[in-house]
């Protein structure tokens, strides 16, 4: 009996998502969006937090779960442009040691122009392997 052909793997280089609300109340919907994004097998997911005013422990847990799933697939999760309050929360939770956190793209550039900067992960947290940068 012939084996059925394996499904074609859809790979996209970069997926960007902009979050304005990111807490327990919207976690089911946000989790479903991340599941759909992961099904695309992206090389990188950039989560733009520039319009987000609040993040809680449940949201951080979802980011870490998404990060783990991407690392297993050889991909990277990057956080972009969190406001100072959210940046403090990420630092306090040591998430900035696990995930790359980058600023806003320079004015006049497209997001594709700064994708290479976002791929470079920060240092790994204790007990975790560093995510290799893609070249």
C-alpha positions in Angstrom: 0.0 0.0 0.0 1.4 3.4 -1.0 1.8 6.0 1.7 -0.2 9.1 1.3 1.9 12.2 0.6 2.5 14.4 3.5 0.7 17.7 3.5 2.7 20.6 2.0 4.3 22.8 4.7 3.2 26.4 4.3 6.1 28.6 5.4 6.0 32.4 5.6 9.0 34.5 6.6 7.2 37.0 8.8 3.8 37.4 10.5 2.9 40.5 12.3 0.1 41.0 14.8 -0.9 44.1 16.6 -2.6 43.8 20.0 -4.6 46.5 21.7 -6.0 44.3 24.5 -4.0 41.5 26.0 -5.3 40.1 29.3 -7.4 37.3 30.7 -10.6 38.6 29.3 -9.4 38.4 25.6 -7.1 35.4 26.1 -9.4 32.8 24.3 -9.6 35.0 21.2 -6.0 35.9 21.2 -5.0 32.3 21.8 -7.1 31.2 18.8 -5.3 33.9 16.6 -1.9 32.6 17.8 -2.9 29.1 17.0 -3.9 30.1 13.4 -0.6 32.0 13.0 1.4 29.0 14.2 -0.4 26.9 11.6 1.2 29.0 8.9 4.7 27.8 10.1 6.2 31.3 10.1 9.9 31.9 10.6 9.1 34.8 12.9 6.0 36.3 14.6 6.2 39.9 15.6 3.7 41.0 18.3 3.3 44.8 18.1 2.4 46.1 21.5 2.5 49.8 20.7 -1.3 50.2 21.1 -1.6 47.9 24.1 -2.2 49.5 27.5 -2.3 46.4 29.8 -0.8 42.9 30.0 -1.3 40.4 32.7 0.1 37.1 33.9 -2.3 35.1 31.7 -1.1 37.0 28.6 2.6 36.5 29.6 1.8 32.7 29.9 0.3 32.8 26.4 3.4 34.5 25.0 5.7 31.9 26.7 3.6 29.1 25.3 3.7 30.6 21.8 7.5 31.1 22.2 8.0 27.5 23.2 6.0 26.3 20.2 7.9 28.5 17.8 11.3 27.5 19.2 10.4 23.8 18.6 9.7 24.8 15.0 13.0 26.7 14.7 11.2 30.1 14.6 11.3 33.3 16.7 8.7 35.4 18.6 9.5 39.1 18.9 7.8 41.8 20.9 7.7 45.2 19.3 7.4 48.7 20.9 5.8 48.0 24.3 5.0 51.2 26.3 7.2 51.9 29.3 4.7 50.3 31.8 4.5 47.1 29.8 8.2 47.1 29.3 8.6 47.2 33.1 6.2 44.3 33.5 8.2 42.3 30.9 11.5 43.1 32.6 10.1 42.2 36.0 8.8 38.9 34.7 12.3 38.4 33.0 10.5 37.9 29.7 12.9 40.3 28.1 15.6 37.7 28.8 13.7 35.0 26.8 12.1 37.0 24.0 13.6 39.8 21.9 11.9 43.1 22.6 12.6 45.7 20.0 11.5 49.4 19.6 9.3 50.8 16.9 10.6 50.7 13.3 12.3 53.9 12.3 10.0 56.4 10.5 9.9 56.0 6.8 10.8 52.3 6.8 8.5 49.3 6.1 8.4 46.5 8.5 10.3 44.3 6.1 13.2 46.7 6.4 13.6 46.0 10.1 12.8 42.3 10.1 16.4 41.3 10.3 16.8 43.3 13.6 13.8 41.6 15.1 15.1 38.1 14.4 18.1 38.5 16.8 17.0 37.1 20.1 18.1 38.4 23.5 20.1 36.4 26.0 18.4 33.2 27.2 17.0 33.0 30.7 18.6 30.6 33.1 17.9 26.9 32.2 16.8 27.7 28.7 18.6 27.3 25.5 19.3 30.4 23.3 17.2 30.7 20.2 19.7 30.7 17.2 19.5 33.7 14.9 18.6 33.0 11.3 20.9 34.2 8.6 
